[in-house]
Amino acid sequence: MSDTINSLEDLAALGSPEVQVVEVVIREPEIDAQGRAYSTGKRKNAIARVWVKRGTGKITINGKDQEQYFARPVLRMVINQPMNVCNRATEYDVVATAKGGGLSGQAGAVRHGIATALTRFEPGLRPVLKPFGYLTRDSRVVERKKYGKAKARKSFQFSKR
């Protein structure tokens, strides 16, 4: 590149570059015959199958109301986060089955499932949920115990004598 551009006339003499057209993929809603969107959520060792449909905002987990299944308010707050961020808390009913792990992992799995099911029901919500990390599976799991150690990393007490 021995040509140097010193003025606007030099730039105009080069001509206009070719314009590339980029196609934007618009996602279609993935809704079944019953008017529901399905998704699977995972967290630790818990797996949640989640169905989202139009309704009044009722959340049911394993046949129980959310207040019965998740007694701790923090866990109920966790599963309601995606709906609150989208301002859709009273527009959708959620039916979920959660198994494996503990209550905290199940709450995280239900949250992940609700968020992905919402994006399948209403693809325009994806840019709203993505920055909060609700669409990303939290891959942190318990580290395994190693031989010669008390736990995963903790050693037995050292004795000099």
C-alpha positions as CSV (number, residue, x, y, z in Angstrom):
1,M,0.0,0.0,0.0
2,S,2.2,2.8,-1.3
3,D,-0.9,5.0,-1.9
4,T,-1.5,7.5,0.9
5,I,-4.8,9.3,1.4
6,N,-4.2,12.9,2.3
7,S,-7.6,14.5,1.4
8,L,-11.2,13.8,0.7
9,E,-10.6,14.0,-3.0
10,D,-8.1,11.2,-2.8
11,L,-10.6,9.1,-0.9
12,A,-13.3,9.9,-3.5
13,A,-10.9,8.9,-6.3
14,L,-10.7,5.4,-4.8
15,G,-14.4,4.7,-5.4
16,S,-17.0,3.3,-3.1
17,P,-16.4,-0.1,-1.6
18,E,-18.9,-2.9,-2.1
19,V,-21.7,-3.0,0.4
20,Q,-22.3,-6.4,1.9
21,V,-25.9,-7.2,2.8
22,V,-26.3,-9.1,6.1
23,E,-29.4,-11.2,6.6
24,V,-31.0,-10.9,10.0
25,V,-32.6,-14.1,11.2
26,I,-35.9,-13.5,12.8
27,R,-36.8,-16.4,15.1
28,E,-40.3,-17.9,15.0
29,P,-42.2,-18.8,18.1
30,E,-42.0,-22.5,19.0
31,I,-45.5,-23.2,20.3
32,D,-47.2,-26.7,20.4
33,A,-50.8,-27.6,19.7
34,Q,-51.9,-26.7,23.2
35,G,-50.5,-23.2,22.9
36,R,-47.5,-23.9,25.2
37,A,-43.7,-23.4,24.8
38,Y,-41.5,-26.1,26.2
39,S,-37.9,-25.9,27.6
40,T,-35.5,-27.8,29.7
41,G,-33.6,-26.0,32.5
42,K,-30.5,-27.3,34.3
43,R,-28.6,-26.3,37.4
44,K,-26.1,-28.4,39.4
45,N,-27.7,-31.9,39.3
46,A,-31.3,-30.7,39.0
47,I,-33.3,-30.9,35.8
48,A,-36.5,-29.0,35.2
49,R,-39.0,-29.5,32.4
50,V,-41.0,-26.3,31.9
51,W,-44.1,-25.4,29.9
52,V,-45.2,-21.8,29.5
53,K,-48.6,-20.7,28.3
54,R,-50.8,-17.7,28.3
55,G,-52.6,-17.3,31.7
56,T,-52.8,-15.4,34.9
57,G,-49.3,-15.8,36.3
58,K,-49.7,-19.1,38.2
59,I,-46.6,-21.2,38.7
60,T,-46.9,-24.9,39.5
61,I,-43.9,-27.2,40.3
62,N,-44.5,-30.9,40.5
63,G,-48.2,-30.4,40.9
64,K,-47.8,-28.0,43.9
65,D,-48.1,-24.2,44.0
66,Q,-44.8,-22.4,44.1
67,E,-45.5,-21.2,47.7
68,Q,-45.8,-24.9,48.8
69,Y,-42.9,-26.3,46.8
70,F,-40.4,-23.6,47.4
71,A,-41.1,-22.5,51.0
72,R,-38.1,-20.1,51.2
73,P,-38.9,-16.6,49.8
74,V,-35.4,-16.5,48.2
75,L,-36.2,-19.5,46.0
76,R,-39.5,-18.1,44.9
77,M,-37.7,-14.8,44.1
78,V,-35.2,-16.8,41.9
79,I,-37.9,-18.5,39.8
80,N,-39.8,-15.3,39.3
81,Q,-36.8,-13.3,38.1
82,P,-37.2,-13.9,34.3
83,M,-40.9,-13.0,34.4
84,N,-40.2,-9.8,36.5
85,V,-37.4,-8.6,34.1
86,C,-39.8,-9.0,31.1
87,N,-42.8,-7.4,33.0
88,R,-44.7,-10.6,32.1
89,A,-45.4,-11.8,35.7
90,T,-49.2,-11.9,35.3
91,E,-49.4,-12.9,31.6
92,Y,-48.1,-16.5,31.6
93,D,-48.8,-19.7,33.5
94,V,-45.9,-22.0,34.2
95,V,-46.1,-25.7,34.8
96,A,-42.8,-27.4,35.7
97,T,-41.5,-30.7,36.8
98,A,-38.2,-30.6,38.7
99,K,-36.1,-33.6,39.8
100,G,-32.6,-34.2,41.0
101,G,-30.4,-32.1,43.3
102,G,-31.7,-30.0,46.1
103,L,-34.2,-27.2,46.3
104,S,-31.7,-24.5,45.4
105,G,-30.5,-26.4,42.3
106,Q,-34.1,-27.1,41.3
107,A,-35.0,-23.4,41.7
108,G,-32.1,-22.5,39.4
109,A,-33.2,-25.1,36.9
110,V,-36.8,-23.8,36.9
111,R,-35.5,-20.3,36.4
112,H,-33.3,-21.4,33.4
113,G,-36.3,-23.3,32.0
114,I,-38.7,-20.4,32.4
115,A,-36.3,-18.0,30.7
116,T,-35.6,-20.2,27.7
117,A,-39.3,-21.1,27.4
118,L,-40.2,-17.4,27.4
119,T,-37.8,-16.8,24.5
120,R,-39.4,-19.7,22.6
121,F,-42.9,-18.3,23.2
122,E,-42.0,-14.7,22.5
123,P,-38.6,-14.5,20.7
124,G,-38.5,-10.7,21.1
125,L,-37.7,-11.2,24.8
126,R,-34.3,-12.7,24.1
127,P,-32.4,-9.4,24.1
128,V,-34.1,-8.5,27.5
129,L,-33.2,-11.8,29.2
130,K,-29.7,-12.4,27.7
131,P,-27.8,-9.6,29.6
132,F,-29.0,-10.9,33.0
133,G,-27.6,-14.4,32.2
134,Y,-30.9,-16.2,32.6
135,L,-30.4,-18.0,29.2
136,T,-27.0,-19.4,30.1
137,R,-26.8,-22.7,31.9
138,D,-24.8,-22.3,35.1
139,S,-22.3,-25.1,34.7
140,R,-20.9,-25.0,38.2
141,V,-21.2,-28.4,39.9
142,V,-19.7,-29.9,43.1
143,E,-16.1,-30.9,42.7
144,R,-15.4,-34.5,43.4
145,K,-13.5,-35.8,46.4
146,K,-9.9,-36.9,45.8
147,Y,-8.1,-39.8,47.5
148,G,-5.7,-38.8,50.2
149,K,-7.8,-35.7,51.0
150,A,-10.5,-35.1,53.6
151,K,-12.8,-33.4,51.0
152,A,-12.3,-32.2,47.5
153,R,-9.4,-29.9,48.4
154,K,-9.1,-30.0,52.2
155,S,-6.2,-32.0,53.5
156,F,-6.0,-33.9,56.7
157,Q,-4.3,-32.1,59.7
158,F,-0.6,-32.1,59.4
159,S,1.3,-33.5,62.3
160,K,5.0,-32.7,62.5
161,R,5.7,-35.4,65.2
